[in-house]
Amino acid sequence: MLVEFWQNFTHNLFKPLLLFFYFGFLIAIAKVPFEFPNALYQGLTMYLLLAIGWHGGEELAEIDLSQIGGILGFIVVGFVLNFLIGTLAYLLLKYMTKMREVDRATVAGYYGSDSAGTFATCMGVLATVGMAFDAYMPVMLAIMEIPGCLVALFLVARLRHKGMDADGNMPHEPGYTVPAGARPTVVAAHGADPTGGLSLEMTPQRRAETEGTPNGRLINRELVREVFLNPGICLLLGGIVIGFVSGLQGSKVTGVDDPVFVTAFQGVLCLFLLEMGLTAARKLKDLRAAGRGFIFFGLLAPNLFATLGLFVARTYSQLTGVHFQLGTYVLFAVLCGAASYIAVPAIQRLVIPEASPSLPLAASLGLTFSYNVTIGIPLYIELAHLITSQ
């Protein structure tokens, strides 16, 4: 297995995909005065989401209706698993780092989601090695992006109930200030509590004000739209629908657009990875403030969660009799082992302004994304070979 992994790793190491990623990394390290145009980055992201959806929709049009039940079951499993991964990430961060609780909750949300960029890179690698995957995996990408948003919202809502202040500090954390409207009550054990042994009981008015959204409710219309109708999910699902309808009409329709959504995919992905290399290198400096435990978590998480995803997929296949293509296992591992840098940051900006905006991205982009696209994907391919041969 080690020999096969090394051959696979070195085979992909000098492919254009990774070379562009390394190039972006080196530009940032060398401090070359180069900025990737934001409009171009947004355009590349739009294209990749639409192209992934288009390709998946075309393939979905050829799926036998008798397979729908097994596919829907696997999608539900993926959703639940990513929710559990977000919760597990929070527990790991609790014991591995000294981060503030609100930052732990936010980072956990990032890891309970997935990464369209990592997914697209994995698709590119699978195409170069000729490894097939099931057509519904782009749907999994859309569905498995949602749990991380819910995990972050739930955890932060609990913290607000416990008296988190406007700066995101908890009563036992340095710099804490008693929120207006909190009703302090004396408790027996004082210890090192910066509140002087006071337990903060939230008044109904204060609880409503800090419930997580501007109108005092944990879930409101604006938040639902941000979670379920964010631009990334809409573009991906829109591409799936368009590809599906086009696929039903046959090659006379899909063939016209293949040069745009299939042939050009690799080239656009190379430019996207150039920008990702730039961003990842610049985010690494933010890790210094988080400590070694956080850095270790950023490298441990993709291996742990991707391996968990592989075993869950294999178990589901054995229990239900649903057959998965080998590339499906690899993509599912990537969906479990990657961390968001598009959807969850948007949610954080909207309803968790107290959390650090840089620490989660430093881990998800600087460490986890970099690890997955260089070492992780070849490793997951070998692990998929291993578990499917049992």
N, C-alpha and C positions, 0 to 999 in steps of 0.2 A: 504493500500500500504506500509506503514512504517513497519507494522508487517511482511509482506511478504519479504520486502527488508532485514530486520534484520535476518529473518530465512535463506534467500538465502546467505546473507553475512557470517553468522556464519557457515553455511553448507560448504561453500567453504574455510573459513578461515584456516581450519586445513587439507586441502587436500595437498597431497605431492607437487603439483605444487607451492603453495604459501609458504609452509614450506621450500622448497629449496631456494626460493627467500629471505625469512627472514633469513635463515641460512647464505647466502652470505652477507647480510646486516650486520649481527652481526659479522662475521669474519672481515669485514673492520672496523667496529666501535671499536672492541676490538684490532685492529692493530696486528692481527695474521700475522706473516710473510709468507703469502701464496699468490702465484701468479697463476692465472688460465693460463695454457699454451695457448699461442696465436694460435698455430697450431690446438689445440683441439677446441678452440672457433670457428675458421674458419671452421673446419670440421663439428661441430654441426650446424652452420648457413647454410652450404651447404646442409646438410641432411634435415633440416627443410624446406628450400625452395623447394627442390626436392620432399619431402613427401607431402607438401601442394599442389604443382602442380600436382603430381601423383594422389592424391585423387580427386582433382577437375577435372582432365582430365578423370578419370574413370566415374565420374558422368555425365560429359558433353556428353559422348558418348550415354547416354540414353535420352537426351533432344529431345523433339519433334521439328521438323523444324518449325512448326507454331509458336513457342515461340521465335524464333530468333529476330524478330523485336522489341519486348518488352524488351528483354535482352540488345540488342545493344543500345536502347534508354536510359536504366537505366545506362549503362556504360558511355555514353556521359554525362548524368546528374551528375554522380559521378566525372568525370573529371572536369567539369565546377565548381561544388560546391567546390572542393578542391582548385581550383584557387581562387575563391572568399574568401575562408577561409584564404588563405595565405595573401590576400590583407587586410582582416578584422583584422588579427593578427597584421599586420604592423601598422594599425591605432590605435588599442588598445595599443600597445607598445609605440606609440608616446605620448599618453596622460597619460599612467600609469607609465612610467619609464623615467629616464634621460640618457638612453643609447645613445651611438653614433648612428648616422643614419645608418651607414654601418652594425653595429651589429643588429639593429632593422630589417633591410632588410634581413639579414641572418637568424635570428631567425624566421621571418615570413615564409621564405622558408622551414624551418624545419616543421612548423606547417601546411603548405600547402601540405605537403607530407603525408605519412602514415608510419606505423611501422610493419614490418614483425613479430617481436618478440611479439608485443601486439596481432597481429592477430592470431599467433600460440597459444598464451596463451588462447585467447578467444575460439578458436576451442577446446582446451583441456577442458575448463570449460563446453562448450556446450555438449561435449561428455559425461562428467560425469553426467550431468542433463538430458541427453537424448533429447536434443532440436535439431531439424533438421534445416538445412539451404540449400539454393539453390546452385547447383553445380558450377555456374559460379563465385562465390565470390572470388576464387583465381585469376581469371582474373581481377576482380575489384582491388584486391590488387596490381597487376602489373600496371594497368592503372592509378590508383589514386596516385601512387608514383611520377609520372612525373610532375604534376602541380607545386609542391613546388620548384622544380629545376628551372622552368621557371619564377616563381614569383621572386625568389632571383636574377636571372640574370637580369630581367627587372628593378627591383628596384635599383640594384647596378649600372647598366648602366646609369640610370638617375642621380645618385649621381656623377658619373665620369663626366658627361656632365656639372654638376654644379661646378666642380672644386675640387673634393676630392683629397687630397694629397696622397703620396705614403704610408703613415701610416694609411690611412683610415679616416683621420680627415677632417671635412668640414670647410669652412671659419668661421663659427660662433662657432666652437668648440675649446676648449683649445688645445694648442700644434700644431696648424695648421701651415704648412709651404707652401708658395706659390710654386706650381709646376713649374718646368722649362717649358717654352713655353706658360704659361698662360699670357694673355694680360689684365692687370688691367685697369679698368675704374672707375672714381670717380662717386659716387652716392650721393644723397642728404642727406639721413639719415645715420649718423655714428653710433649712439647708442653704444652698447658694442661689436661691430664687431672687432675681433682681427686683421683684415686686415686693420684697420684704415679707414673704410668707402669705401673700394675698392670693386667693383664687378668684379669677375674674369670671363673674357670672354675667352673661350678656342679657341686657334688657330686651324685651320684644322689639322695641324701636331700633336699637342698635343692631340686633340680629337681622332685621329686615334690611337695614342699610348696608350690611356687609355680606349679604347672602351670595354675592358673586356677580350680579349684573346691575346695571344702572337703575333699574326700576325695583330692585330689592328682591327679585326672584332668582332662584338658581337657574331655572330654565325659562327663557322667554323667546319671543319670535325672532329677535335679532340673532340670538345665540344659535337657535335651531338652524337658521339659514346659514350661519357661518360654518357649522359642523357638517351639515348634510348637503348644502348647496354651495360649498366653497368652489372657487374657479377650477382648482385642480381636479376635483371629483367630477364637476360638470363637463369639463373638456374630455376627460377620460371616458365617461359614460356616453357623452355625445358621439365620440369617435366609435365606440362599440356599436351604438345603434345604427350609425351611418354605414359602418362596415358590414353589419348584419344584413341590413336592407339591400345593400349593394351585392353582398354574397348570394342572397336569394335569387338575384337576377342573372348570376353566372358571370363567366369570364369576359363577356362582351362589355360589361360595365366595370368590373373590378380591374381588368387589364389596363384600362385607360389611366387609372390613378396609381398603378403599381410603381411607376418610376418616381412618383412623389412620396408615397408613404412606405415603400419598401426599399427601392434602390438607394434613395438618398439618406436612409436612416443611419447608416454607419458614419457617413461624413458629418451629419449634424451632431451625432453622439460624440464624435471626436472634439468638436468645438465646445460642446457642453462640458466635457470632462476637462478641457483646458481651463474653463472658468471655475470648475469645482476644485481643481488643483490650486488655483490662486486663492480661493476662499478658504480651503482647508488649511493651507500653510499659514494664512493670516490669523486663523482662529486658534492655532496652537498656543500662542502666547497667553491666551486667557486661561489656560489650564494651570498656570503657575499658582494662581490664587486658590485653586481648589484642593491642591495637595496630591500626594502619591496615590492615595486610595481611590480618588476620583479618576485618575489616569488609568489605574489598574482596572477599574470598573468599565471604562470605555473600551478596553481591549478584551476583557472577559465576556462582556455582554453578548457580542455577536457570536462568539463560539458557543456559549451556553444556550442562548435562545435559538440559534439556528439548529443545533443538535437536537434540542427538545422538539423543534418543529419537524425535523426529519423522522424522529421516532413516533410522533403523533400521526403524521401522514401515513407511515408504514403500518401502524396499528389500525388506523381507520380502513386502509385498503384490505388488510387481512380480515377484519371483522365484518366488513360489508361486501367484500368481493369486488369492489370497484378497482379497476386497473388504472394505474397512473403511468404516464410516460416518464422516463428517467429524468428529463428536464423539468418535469413538474415538481419532483422532489427538491431539485436544486432551487427552483424559483420560490417554492414554499419556504425553504430554509432561509432564503434571502429576505422574504417578507417578514419572517419572525425575527431574524437577526439584525435587521436594519433599523435605523432610527429616523424619524421625520425631520425635515428641515423646511417644509413648505406649509403643511396644513396646521400642525400644532403651534408653530410660531404665530400664525395668524390668530388662533384662538387665544394664545397667551397675551398678545397685544390688545385684544379686545376685553378680556375679563380677568386676567391675572397680571395686572401692571406691577404688582409688588415684587414679582420674581425677577431674577437676573436675566436679561435678554442674551447675554454672551455665554454663560456657562453651559447651557444646554446645547447651543450650536457648536461650542468648542468640542464637546464630546461627540455629538452626532456627526458633524462634518470633519473636524480635525482628526478624530481618532477612528470612530466606527466606520464612517464612509471610506476613509483611506484604507483601513484594514480590509474591509470587505472586497473592494475592487482590486486589491493587489494579492492578498493571501487568501481571504475568505472564500471567494467563489471557486478557485481551484480546489480548496480543501473540501467544500461542500459537495463538489462533483465526486470526489473520491469517497466521501462518506456515503453519498447516495448509492454509488456502486457497491459499497460494503454492505449496507443494510438490505438492499434489494436482492443480494446474492444469498441471503440467509434462508 
